[in-house]
Amino acid sequence: MENTVRILVVDDEERIRKLVRMYLERNAFEVEEAEDGKEALNKALEKHYDLIVLDLMLPEMDGRKVCEEIRKQSDVPVIMLTAAGDESSRIHGFELGADDYVVKPFSPRELVMRVKALLKRSQAKTEAAPQEVGHTMSLHGLTINMDARKVIVQDEEVALTPKEYELLCYLVQRPDKVFSREELLRDVWNYQFFGDQRTVDTHVKRLREKLGRNSEKVADMIVTVWGVGYKFEVRE
């Protein structure tokens, strides 16, 4: 079926994989499994999935590394599944690109509801995306090709993760407007991270570092507005 939603479930415990699979398939999702990090990464990069349920603690390669590698090439929604429920673990997971975080032991019904909610947000974001396609923006050494999703700084391409690219485009298209971290989480990530706003700071830091390797002037256009958030300021 064309409209079947395909989900990859990654966990080293077969019991958990089968449980999650059973509940997802009851809701008409197509499910594939992976039992370690390397298998998960290979499948995630070779096939199309609409969402990935990813355990944090995995053999071969842990879930954080898998998520980090996936984010270099894909913006597929990721739900992190883990026994580590402390704030620092959640924040680190979000910083690496996870979209949601479910702590073990968990309710399979709740996981299914989170999957549905995340898919709905992802679909809404995809439907809104065409307004960003079809043109190029250039200013003071920075060029963004919306068709190719490429960022050029001083005639050299800058490799950004999907989320770094979206954050930059969002700010650039609204110059001089100040956005709070809450607004950026809502509009760029399409999700409220339980108040974990430091993921925005981390992405801004990485974005500045990458742009700054080619031009400090371009990097400095992303301005911190203390006590509020961030804005993109065009400086002559």
C-alpha positions in Angstrom: 0.0 0.0 0.0 1.3 3.4 -0.9 0.1 5.1 2.2 1.5 2.6 4.7 3.7 4.2 7.3 6.9 2.3 7.9 8.6 2.4 11.3 12.0 1.0 12.4 12.1 -0.4 15.9 15.6 -0.6 17.4 16.2 -2.4 20.7 18.6 -5.2 21.8 15.9 -6.9 23.8 13.7 -9.1 21.5 10.9 -9.0 24.0 10.6 -5.2 23.8 10.9 -5.2 20.0 8.1 -7.7 19.7 5.9 -5.9 22.1 6.3 -2.5 20.4 5.9 -4.2 17.0 2.6 -5.9 18.1 1.1 -2.6 19.2 2.3 -0.6 16.2 1.0 -3.3 13.7 -2.4 -3.3 15.5 -2.5 0.4 14.4 -1.8 -0.5 10.8 1.9 0.6 10.8 4.4 -1.5 8.9 7.3 -2.4 11.2 10.9 -3.5 10.7 13.4 -4.4 13.5 17.0 -3.9 14.3 18.8 -5.4 17.3 22.0 -3.4 17.4 23.3 0.1 16.5 25.2 -0.8 13.3 22.2 -2.7 11.9 19.9 0.2 12.8 22.2 2.8 11.1 22.6 0.7 8.0 18.8 0.2 7.6 18.1 3.9 8.4 20.4 5.1 5.7 19.6 2.5 3.1 15.8 2.5 3.4 13.0 5.0 3.8 11.3 5.1 7.2 8.6 7.5 8.4 9.7 7.2 12.0 12.4 5.4 14.1 11.9 4.1 17.7 15.5 4.0 18.9 16.8 2.5 22.2 19.6 4.4 23.8 21.7 1.5 25.1 22.7 -0.7 22.2 25.5 -3.1 21.3 27.9 -2.3 18.5 27.0 1.4 18.5 24.9 3.2 21.1 21.6 5.0 20.3 23.2 8.5 20.7 25.8 7.8 18.0 23.2 6.2 15.7 20.9 9.3 16.1 23.8 11.6 15.5 24.9 9.8 12.3 21.3 9.7 11.0 20.9 13.4 11.5 23.8 14.1 9.2 21.7 12.8 6.3 18.1 12.6 7.4 15.4 14.4 9.3 13.3 11.3 9.9 11.4 11.6 13.3 13.2 9.7 16.1 11.7 8.6 19.4 14.5 7.7 21.9 13.6 4.8 24.1 15.7 4.4 27.3 15.9 3.6 30.9 17.8 6.8 31.6 15.1 9.3 32.5 17.2 12.1 34.1 17.1 15.6 32.7 20.7 15.6 31.4 20.1 12.3 29.4 16.9 13.8 27.8 18.7 17.0 26.9 21.6 15.2 25.4 19.2 13.0 23.3 17.4 16.1 22.0 20.7 17.8 21.3 21.7 14.9 19.0 18.4 15.2 17.2 15.8 13.1 18.9 12.3 14.4 18.6 10.8 12.7 21.7 11.9 10.7 24.7 10.1 7.7 26.3 11.4 6.3 29.5 11.4 2.5 30.3 9.3 0.9 31.7 6.7 2.5 29.4 3.1 2.0 28.4 2.9 0.6 24.8 -0.3 2.5 24.3 1.4 5.7 25.3 4.2 5.0 22.9 1.7 4.5 20.0 0.1 7.8 20.9 3.5 9.5 20.8 4.2 7.9 17.5 1.0 9.2 16.0 1.5 12.7 17.4 5.0 12.9 16.1 3.9 11.6 12.6 1.2 14.2 12.6 3.6 17.0 13.3 6.0 15.7 10.8 3.3 15.6 8.1 2.2 19.1 8.9 5.7 20.4 8.5 6.2 18.6 5.2 3.0 20.1 3.8 4.2 23.6 4.8 7.7 23.1 3.3 7.0 24.1 -0.4 6.9 27.8 0.5 10.6 27.6 1.1 11.4 25.9 -2.2 12.3 27.5 -5.5 14.6 30.4 -4.8 18.0 31.5 -3.6 18.8 34.0 -0.9 22.1 35.8 -0.9 23.5 38.4 1.5 26.9 39.5 2.6 28.8 36.3 1.8 26.0 33.9 2.7 24.0 32.1 0.0 21.2 29.6 0.7 19.9 27.6 -2.3 16.5 26.4 -1.2 16.1 24.0 -4.1 19.3 22.1 -3.4 19.2 22.8 0.4 22.8 24.1 0.2 24.4 26.8 2.2 27.4 28.6 0.7 29.6 30.9 2.8 32.4 32.8 0.9 32.0 30.5 -2.1 32.4 27.3 -0.1 29.6 24.9 0.8 29.0 24.5 4.6 27.8 21.0 5.6 24.8 21.4 8.0 22.5 18.9 9.6 18.9 19.1 8.5 17.9 20.8 11.7 20.8 23.3 11.5 19.7 24.1 8.0 16.1 24.6 9.0 17.0 26.8 11.9 19.2 29.0 9.7 16.5 29.4 7.0 13.9 30.2 9.6 16.0 33.0 11.1 17.3 34.4 7.7 13.8 34.6 6.3 12.8 36.8 9.2 15.7 39.3 9.6 15.8 41.4 12.8 12.9 39.6 14.4 13.7 38.3 17.8 12.5 34.7 18.6 12.3 33.1 22.0 13.6 29.6 22.5 10.1 28.4 23.0 9.1 29.9 19.6 12.0 28.2 17.9 11.3 24.9 19.4 7.7 25.2 18.3 8.3 26.4 14.8 11.5 24.8 13.8 11.3 21.6 15.8 7.5 21.4 15.6 7.6 20.1 19.1 7.8 21.3 22.7 10.7 19.5 24.4 9.3 19.4 27.9 11.0 22.8 28.6 14.4 21.5 27.5 15.3 24.8 25.7 19.0 24.2 25.8 18.8 22.2 22.6 18.2 25.5 20.8 21.4 27.0 22.3 23.4 23.9 21.3 22.2 24.1 17.7 22.9 27.8 17.5 26.4 27.2 18.9 27.1 24.5 16.3 25.6 26.6 13.5 27.8 29.6 14.4 30.9 27.4 14.6 30.3 25.9 11.1 29.6 29.3 9.5 32.4 30.9 11.3 35.0 28.5 9.8 34.4 30.4 6.5 33.3 33.8 7.8 33.1 35.2 11.3 31.0 38.0 9.9 28.4 35.6 8.7 28.4 33.7 12.0 28.0 36.9 13.9 24.7 37.7 12.1 23.1 35.1 14.4 22.7 37.4 17.4 21.9 36.4 21.0 19.3 38.6 22.6 20.0 38.1 26.2 17.1 37.0 28.3 14.9 36.4 25.2 16.4 34.3 22.4 17.9 34.8 19.0 17.6 36.8 15.8 19.3 37.1 12.4 20.8 40.6 12.0 22.1 41.8 8.7 25.2 43.9 9.3 26.7 46.2 6.7 
